[in-house]
Amino acid sequence: MSATGTNAALTPPQVAKAKGSTPLVCLTAYTTPMARIVDAHCDVVLVGDSVGMVLHGLPSTLGVTLDMMILHGRAVRRGVERALMVVDMPFGSYEESPQQAFRNAARVMAETGCAAVKLEGGQSMSETIRFLTSRGIPVMAHIGLTPQSVNAFGGYAVQGRGEDGDRVTRDAVAVADAGAFAVVLEKVPEALARSITQRIAIPTIGIGASPACDGQILVVDDMLGAFTDFHPKFVKRYAEFGALADKAVEAYAADVRARKFPASEHVFGNAPKERPA
């Protein structure tokens, strides 16, 4: 499946039907210009709560607010035409109860124009997922390493090793049974991700998982080399924007100090005088 060449945006049911077909291409976006670039090539554009780290300099995703997600969601909406747009529900906006989750998810959808929301958690969130989906809010689930639970996990360690794989598998089955149209598998062993993909009926979207997943997602700033605070093993850098930007700013600074910029072509002269008749 590809959003490229289609006239209408993909829908959650269409993404769900992509199970077992051409892998779904997914990336994050947080701004209108990047959304336009990503939309031309991707099936799913996620307004991820990773925005807190890559754009706002927060140490984790825990400080991201609902208002921040809505602000960036609106920006991305202006740049997305073809892909399915999904917005992350931030920490503290859905865990209290299904009712709280519905109120906040409904607000996110109404104020951003997104087609679905994503929330973290497996069996513990199955009731909430069922509550939302039965009331018209499509949900993408997220299991394995769930960054909003980093304190409970004690860090960003791989989830599902050994016997713990049974827990992650139960999480996958639970969110699928609850009505999620797709599930992100983050930082789990390859064999486990492959097994889960074969077992459940909804698409799996891998990030640090397996090439056997029904799709793949990365944080766009990671794969472009724009965010350089750390480099996860599962990220392939397709460019080095950070290094390019550093060189460009260095060159600009040198030109300004040497009075090479602005040059004559960058400034305005006096308005030309009209010739006498």
Secondary structure as GFF3:
##gff-version 3
##sequence-region A 1 277
A	DSSP	alpha_helix	12	16	.	.	.	ID=ss1
A	DSSP	beta_strand	24	28	.	.	.	ID=ss2
A	DSSP	alpha_helix	32	39	.	.	.	ID=ss3
A	DSSP	beta_strand	44	47	.	.	.	ID=ss4
A	DSSP	alpha_helix	51	54	.	.	.	ID=ss5
A	DSSP	three_ten_helix	61	63	.	.	.	ID=ss6
A	DSSP	alpha_helix	66	77	.	.	.	ID=ss7
A	DSSP	beta_strand	84	88	.	.	.	ID=ss8
A	DSSP	alpha_helix	98	112	.	.	.	ID=ss9
A	DSSP	beta_strand	116	120	.	.	.	ID=ss10
A	DSSP	three_ten_helix	123	125	.	.	.	ID=ss11
A	DSSP	alpha_helix	126	133	.	.	.	ID=ss12
A	DSSP	beta_strand	139	144	.	.	.	ID=ss13
A	DSSP	three_ten_helix	147	149	.	.	.	ID=ss14
A	DSSP	alpha_helix	150	153	.	.	.	ID=ss15
A	DSSP	alpha_helix	164	178	.	.	.	ID=ss16
A	DSSP	beta_strand	182	186	.	.	.	ID=ss17
A	DSSP	alpha_helix	190	199	.	.	.	ID=ss18
A	DSSP	beta_strand	204	207	.	.	.	ID=ss19
A	DSSP	beta_strand	215	218	.	.	.	ID=ss20
A	DSSP	alpha_helix	220	223	.	.	.	ID=ss21
A	DSSP	alpha_helix	241	257	.	.	.	ID=ss22
A	DSSP	three_ten_helix	264	266	.	.	.	ID=ss23
###
